[in-house]
Amino acid sequence: MQMAAFALSSGQYDQVLSLTQRATPAVTREQNAAVLATLQMLRSEALAATGRTAEAQAARLDSLGWARYGFGSEAQVQARLSEVSASPRAAPPAANRTTTRGVA
């Protein structure tokens, strides 16, 4: 989960999707609702960042059900959602490039 969070914060959205997809079956088998909810939240953010809005909404909705079970209170669910959605994002690669004259 930490690797997926780091990948999200550095704009590596495909990596987030790969990591969350690989981790989901094991976390589901273990019935760890809090971790599963967080994985789905990370996945939702990555999907949204890549323009896959419908899939992002579905992952977010799925995360809410698990979050309510895993975190307990609505306040804790909202806190985790805020934490995941507020993680810093890297600018798209083109925005990070500059020429030798300092102009993008």
C-alpha positions in Angstrom: 0.0 0.0 0.0 2.8 2.4 0.8 4.4 1.8 -2.6 1.1 2.6 -4.3 0.7 5.8 -2.2 4.3 6.9 -3.2 3.6 6.1 -6.8 0.4 8.2 -6.7 2.3 11.1 -5.1 4.9 11.0 -7.8 2.4 10.8 -10.7 3.1 7.1 -11.6 -0.5 6.3 -12.1 0.0 3.1 -14.1 2.2 1.8 -11.3 -0.6 2.6 -8.8 -3.0 0.6 -10.8 -0.6 -2.3 -11.1 0.2 -2.4 -7.4 -3.4 -2.1 -6.3 -4.5 -4.7 -8.7 -1.9 -7.2 -7.5 -2.5 -6.5 -3.8 -6.3 -6.7 -3.9 -6.8 -10.5 -4.0 -4.6 -11.1 -1.0 -6.1 -8.3 1.0 -9.6 -9.5 0.1 -8.8 -13.1 1.2 -7.5 -11.7 4.5 -10.7 -9.6 4.9 -8.7 -6.5 5.9 -11.4 -3.9 5.1 -9.3 -0.9 6.1 -6.5 -1.8 3.8 -8.8 -2.8 1.0 -10.7 0.5 1.3 -7.4 2.4 1.1 -6.2 0.4 -1.9 -9.5 1.2 -3.7 -9.2 4.9 -2.8 -5.6 5.0 -4.2 -6.9 3.2 -7.3 -9.7 5.7 -7.7 -7.4 8.6 -7.6 -5.1 7.0 -10.2 -8.0 6.2 -12.5 -9.3 9.8 -12.2 -5.9 11.2 -12.9 -5.7 9.2 -16.1 -9.2 10.3 -17.3 -11.0 7.0 -16.5 -13.8 8.8 -14.7 -16.4 6.0 -14.7 -13.9 3.5 -13.4 -12.7 6.0 -10.8 -16.2 6.5 -9.5 -16.8 2.8 -9.3 -13.6 2.2 -7.3 -14.4 5.1 -5.0 -17.9 3.7 -4.3 -16.4 0.3 -3.7 -13.9 1.8 -1.3 -16.7 3.5 0.8 -18.4 0.2 1.6 -15.1 -1.3 2.8 -14.2 1.9 4.6 -17.3 2.0 6.6 -16.7 -1.5 7.8 -12.9 -1.2 8.2 -12.7 2.3 9.8 -16.0 2.4 11.7 -17.0 6.0 11.9 -18.0 8.2 9.0 -15.5 10.8 10.4 -12.6 8.2 10.0 -13.8 7.4 6.5 -13.8 11.0 5.5 -10.4 11.6 7.1 -8.9 8.7 5.0 -10.6 9.9 1.8 -9.2 13.4 2.4 -5.8 12.0 3.2 -5.6 10.0 0.0 -7.1 12.7 -2.3 -4.9 15.4 -0.8 -1.6 13.6 -1.5 0.6 15.7 -3.7 0.6 14.9 -7.4 3.5 15.2 -9.7 3.0 17.6 -12.6 2.7 15.9 -16.0 6.1 15.2 -17.6 5.8 18.0 -20.2 5.2 20.5 -17.5 8.4 19.6 -15.7 10.7 20.1 -18.8 12.5 23.3 -19.4 14.9 24.2 -22.2 18.3 25.6 -21.7 16.8 29.1 -21.8 14.5 28.2 -18.9 11.4 28.2 -21.0 9.1 25.3 -21.2 
